[in-house]
């Protein structure tokens, strides 16, 4: 009954919050909210007849899947959702056989809110929404475009707009918004309107109630077009887009005031951002969080990688110029910024090294961090085949393909210290779910499964082959994982960052362990249970084929 975990809970305060469940059958779920202070009290019905739908977000990159500090798209229990920083999440659904379509937000405190819902279109009750939405990296706002034209912004911060009395307000009432162009920051939403000849104007609109769209497009040119995939600084304070005649476009930037201005690089064939799902998710245009650096690719002759100072004080560095890299090396994977510093794997496809790139007054530096090719310029191809990477408090954890299978490499981007920390991986690392801090990662290998700390990248512990671990769920004080046997028997393991471990008894088929914002634990098994400081409650709910906890870390 997992009573052994109670000593870890005793030091935590009890504050009433909400536990939100989806119950019923896969095609017809009822969403109910239970008070955490008394989970056996009468449930509040939020929605009925719900069917989960896939959800896609604009500006999605491959590296984003393992970045818990920003909104990301994940799949849990066969359901795609948007995981928000701090423990919230966003689901897409239809209900009543398509009569209504909408989005359900679960706040970090477990409270459910229907943020936006529309009736199905026509006799066939078709989807009224565009094929993707935009979600701010901080998870506090989203932008939702309609198939019939128009754009809404919605609040995910718990507040409402005074003008509508709801969490949603319309910022574009007519005109086809390009869904792939919509990007949301901390205070603005950016988007393009789909007009004739692809001269799509670019707009900026404040998120604050009453803010109106402002056209921030580049000056109109003959035979010019606007590429729909744009690059945005993390807080939305700067945007970069491509505009101009085909094959002779320019890079344009715009901030929170004024209209677009052209950047110094001359007209050329620049690559647009290459976002998922249409692209590979390896950004060919990428701004750092502060909007002071732009990584871009000039593909006029062959792919040439470059780093530009948007403050205009440091010279642009052509990263792959012949004095730095041997000719024809221009492939890259998993570019990401650490402040103003670019970290990226470069080389021939599947034959790479990891590099650190800095701009300086004398032109910039490129340092080989892994040195499987050479640490002397011009750099040749290396031997590394990266497939995914995660940042653990400044340490880069890289899953790479080797002849014997996947391996996990740890790299310190400052000192260059690096090592293979695990071999024989069966898949890239999976990031868990967390309420308060960087979630831990589970790594699955042929020799067994391991948990690595998200705060440091250090190995916490492993289980032998034959046992499996669920992605860790982390509350405000401790974390948990379900240690499963092949027979669906297993036990809950609760642990502290220092390695202190408490396990529950062996039991059958626990579907979920969910940590609440206030330190409680919901156990989705038979029976349903709730644990909190000094509390052990069996929750009496109707017997249903499907039950899923939507709230808390791990929901």
N, C-alpha and C positions, 0 to 999 in steps of 0.2 A: 504493500500500500504506500510505499515511498515515505514512510514515517521517519526514516533515518535522515532525510534531508531537512527536517524541521530545525535542528540546531543552527543551520545556516540562515534560517529565516527570522530567528527570534529577535535580532537586533534591528529589524526594519519596521518603520511605522506603517500603520494601516490607514489608508485614505480611500474613501469610496470612489471608485471609478466604474468603468463599464466593460463587460465581456460580451463580445458580439459573435454570434454563431450563425452558420448557414446549415439548415437542416432540411431533409426531405429526400428527393431523388435527384439524380444528376441533371435532369431536364426541368425540374420544378422544385426549386428550393425556397424556403422561407427564411428570411433574415430576421433574427431576433436579438434583442439587447437585454442582458441581465445585469442588475446592479452588483458590482463586485463585493459590496458590503454584505449582500444577502443574495447569493446566486440562486437560491430556491424561491425567491419572490416571483411574482407574476412577471412573465417576460413581456417586453414591448415589441410588437410586430412592426418591423420597418418596411419590408417589402415581401410580396408573395409571388409565386409562379416565376421565380428567377432562373435564368440559364446564363452561365458565365460565357463571355466572348473573349477572343484574343484582343490584346491591346498593344498598340504600337506607338512609339514616341519619336518625334522628329529629332534630328541631330544626334542619333544614337551611334556610339562608337564601340568597337570591340573591347577596348580597355575599360569602358564604362561599366561593364557587367561586374567587375570586381572592385569598383570604387564605391564604398559605402558612404562616403562623405557627400555624394550628390545623388539626385534621383536616378534610378536605374530600373531597367526592365528585367524581371526575374520570373522563373517558373517554379512554383511549389505545388505539390499534390496535383500536378497536371493542369494547373490554372495559371495563366499569365497575369501578372499584376505589375504595377509600378511601385517599387519600394522607395519610400521617402526618407530622407535623413531624420533621425530622431525617433523612428519607430512607427510612423504612419504609413499608409499605403492606399492605392487607388485601384479599383476594379472596374471593368466594363461589363455590361450585362444587357440582356433584353428580358422582358417579362410578359406574361399573359400571351404567350405564343406570338410575340412580335408586335403586340399593340403598342408597347412602349419600349424605348431604348434609352440607356443612360449610364451614368458613372456613379459609383458608390465610393465615398471616402471614409476610411477608418482612421480616426485621429490616434495619436500616440497614447492617449488616455483610454482608448477603446471605443469612443463614441462614434456611432455611424451617422453619416449624412449623405443624402442623395444630393449631389452637388449640381447635377444637370440631367434633365430627362426630357425627351421629346417623343411624340407619337410616331409610329411607323408611317411611312409615306405610301399613300394610295391603297388600292384594294389588296395588293400583295404585302403591305406593311413592311416596306423596305427600310433599310438603315438610313436614318436622317443625318448621320454624322460622316465626316470625312474619314479616310482610312487611317488617320493617326492624329494624335494630339501633341501639344507641346507642354512640357512640365518644367518649371523653373528648377535649376540645380539645387536650390535651397528647399524645394518641396512646398513652398508656401502659396504658389499660384499655378494655374494651368491655362492654356489657351485651346479652345475647342472650336473648330470650323465645321460649318454645316455643308452638306452636299448641295443644297439649293442656294447657297450664297450666305455670307455673313460670318462673323466671328464673335465669340463670347470669351470673356476672361472669367475665371472662377477663383474664389478664395479658398485655400486649403489651410488657412491659419486659424480657423475658428470664428472669424468675424463675418459680417455681412456688409453689403453695399447699402448705404442709406437710401439711394435712389430707387432701389428695387426691393429692399427688405429681404433679399436672399443673398446667397453666396455668389450669384452670377450676374453679370451685366454685359450688354451687347456693345461692342466697340465698332463693329462693321455691320450695317443693316442690309446692305445690298452689294452685289459684286462677288465674283468667285475669288476666294482667298486660296492661294497656292498652299496646300497643307504642309508640303515639305519645307516651306520657307518660314513657317511660324516658329518663333523662338521666344522664350519668356525669361526675363531676368528678375532682379530684385524689385525693380520699380517700373519697368516698361515691357511691352510686348512688341516684337518686330514681325513684319509680315510683308508679303508681296501680293498684289492683285493680278489676276490672270487676264491680261489684255491681248489684243491682236498683235501679231508679229513678235511675240515674246519680249516686248519692251515693258516688262512688268515693273510698275513703279514700286519702290520700297517705302514702307511706312513705319513710323514709330508712334506708339500710343502709350501714355502713362497708365499704370495700373490703378492709380488713385481715382476714386469716384468722380465723375464729371470730366475726366481728361478726354481730349479729342485727338483723333489721328492727325499726324503731320506727315506730309510727303517729304521724304528725305532723299529722294532719288538723285542719281547722277544726272547732269545735263543731257538732254535727249540728243542722240547721234543717229545719223542715217545708217540703216542696215545693222543696227546694234541690237543686242539681246542681253537679258539679265539671267544669270545662272541662278537657279532656285535654291541651291544649297549654300547657306551662308555660315560664317564662323562668328561665334559670339563669345565675349569674355564671360567668365563664370557668373558675374553679377549683372550682366547685361548692359554694362556701361559703355561698351564699344562693340561695333559690328563691322565686319569686313565682308564685302561681296564682290563678285565679278560682273563687269559690264563693259560692252563694246562690241565691235564687229567680231564675228566668229573667227577664231584663231588669232585675233589681234585685240584681245581684251586687256583691260587694266584692273588693278586692285583698287577698290574704293573703301574708305573707312568713314564711319559716322559715330558720333557719341550721343550723349544725352541732350545736347543742344546743337542747333544749327543743322545744316544739311551735309550731304556726302562731299568729301574731298578726295582727290586722287592721290594715291601713294606713289613714291618715287620709281618703283620698277617700271620699265618701259613696256609698251604693248607687246603681248606675246600670247602663247597658248598655255594658259595657266590651268591647272587641274582644280576642279571644284572639290568639295569636301569629302565625297566618297562615303557618305553615311550608310548605315544599315537601314532597311534590309536590301535595298537595291544595290548598294556597293558592298565592299569588303569590310567597311568599318575601320579602315586605316586612314585617318584624316590626312588629306593632302592640303588642307588649310586648317590651321589650328592656332587659336589665341591662348596665351597663358591666362591664368585666373585674373590677373590685374589688368589685362588688356594692353600690356606694354611690349609684348613680343609677338610676332607673327611667324609661324612656320608655314612655308608654302612651297609649291613645286612648279617649276617652269618646264613644260614638256615640249618646247618648240622643236628641239632636235632629239633629245632623249631626256628622261627625267633627271632634273638637276634640283637638289634640295637646297633651300635657302632659309636664313633666319634674319628677320628684319626688326629693327628697333623702331617702334611706333612713336616714341618720344622724339625721334629725329636727332639724337645726339651722337649715336654710335654708328659706324659704317655697317652696311649690310654684309653678311657673310654668305657666300655661296659654299655651302658645306661640302658638296661633292665636286668641287673644282679639281683639276688634274694635279695640282700640287698637294692636295690633301688626300684624295682618293684616286686609285688607279682608274684609268678611263673606263667608261661604260658601267661603272658601279653607281647605281642610283635607287635600287630597291630599298624599301624601308618597311618597318612594322612597329606597331605599338608606340607611336610618339607620345610623350607626355612631358609636362613641365613640372619642375620643382622650383618655384619662384620664377626667376628670369632664365633659369637654366633648362635647356632641352635635353631630355634623355630619349634615345631612339636606337633601335637596332638597324644597321645599314650593311649592305653587301649584295651579293647575288642572291636570288631566291633560295631560301633554306640554307644559305651559307653566309652567315652574318657574324658580326660582333656588336656589343653594346657600346654606345658612345655618349659622352657628355659634351654638350656644345654651349659655349659662352660667347657673348659679344664683348669686345674690348675696344678701346680707342684706337688700337693698332690693327683692328680687323677681325679679331675673334680667335678662339681656340677650339680644337676638336681633340678630345682625349679618348683613347681606346680603353674601355674599362675591363674588358674580358680577355683581350689579347690572344685569341685563338688563331688569328691571322698574323698580325704584326703590330707592335706598338710604335713603329716608325712610319712616318709619312713618305710617300703616298701609300695609304692603307690598301692592302689587298682584301679579298673576301676572307671571312673567317670560316668557322665550322659550325656555328650555332644555328639551330632551326627553331626560333621562338614561336609559340602558339598562343600564349596568354601571359599576362603579368599583373601583379597586384602590388600596391604600395602599402607597406606596413610600417607606419611611423618613420618614413624616410628610407627604409630598406626596401629594395626592389626584389620581389619574389617572382621568378620567371619560370614558367613551365615550358620546356623545350623538348623537341623530338630528337631522340638519339637512335642509334642503330638497334639498341636493346629496348627501346620504348621511350616513354616520356620520363624526363628528369626534372627536378626542382632545383633551381639555382638561386642563391641569395647574393645580391650585389649591393654594396654601399656606394652610392653615386658620388659621394664626396671623396672618400679615401681610395676607392677602387677595390677595396677588399671584397673578395667574392669566393664562393665555394659551392660545389654541388652538395646539397643537404639531404636529398633523397632521390633514389632512382627507382625505376620500375613502376612509375605512376600509371594508373589505368585511365585517368582523365585529368584535365586541368583542375586546380584547386576550386573548391566551392566556398563562397563567402556565406557565413551565417547571417543571423538577424540580431539586431541590437536596439536597445532603448537609449542607452546613454553614451557608449563609447564605440570605438572601431570594433566591429565583430570579428570573432576568430574565424579561421579557415579550417576546413576538413580536406585532407589530402588522401586520396585512395590509391594504394599501391598493391602490387602482387604479393608483397610480404606482410601486408596489413595496412590499417588505416590510422592516420595521425591527425592531431589538432595542433595548429600553429597559431600563436597569439597575434591578433590583429594589431595590437599596440606596439609590437616590437619585431614581429617575424620570427620569434624564437619558438622552438619545438616545445609544446607543453607535455605531450604524452602520446602513446600509441597503443593500439590493441592488436593482438595476433591475427593472422590470416584466418578467415572464417567468421570473424565478428565484423559488424559494420556500424558506422557512426552516422547519425543524422547531422546536417549542418548545425553548428552550435547556436543556441539561443541565449541571449545575454540580457539580464535585467540590470537594475541599478547597483547590485552588490555582487552577484555571482552569475554563473552560466550553467547550462545544462546540455546534454546530448543523450539520445537514446542509443544504448549499446545493444544491438540486436544479434541474436543467433539466427542461423539459416531457417529455423522452424517458426519464426515470428515470435518466439519467446525472447526475452531480454530484460534489461533493467535500466532505470534512469540513473545517470551519473551527473551529480552536481559538483561544480568545482570553482575554486577561486584562482585568480591569476598566478598566485604563488605555488600552485600545484596541489593545494589541499583538496581532497576528493572525498565525497560521501556518495554512496550508492544505495539505491532502494533494493527491495527484494526482486527476485526473478518473477516475471509475470508475462501475460500473453497479449500481444498485438496492441501496443500503445501507438496510436496514430499520430499524436502530437504532444509536445511539451511547449507551453506558451508562457513566457514571462510577462507580467504586467508592469506598467510604469511605476507602480507603488511597491513592487517586490513580491507580489503574489505569483503563484504558479497554477495554471490550468492544465489538467492532465486529461487529454482526450482519449479515454480508454473505456474499459468496462470494469467497474463503474466510472462515470465521470467524477472527477475530483477537483477540489480547489484547496490549495495550501496557502497560508499566510501566517504572519507572526501569531503564534498561539492558536491557529485555526486549522482544522482538518474537516472539510465538508464534502460529503457525497452529494452530487447534484442530481436531482431527479428530473430527467427530461424524457419525452416520449421516445420509444424505440423507432428509429428511422434507418433506412439503408445507407444514407450519407449524412455525416456530420463533420463540419470543419470549423475550427475557431479562426476567425478573421482578424482578431485583435491581438495586441501584444507582440513581443518579439517571437518570431516563429509561426505566427498565425497564417 
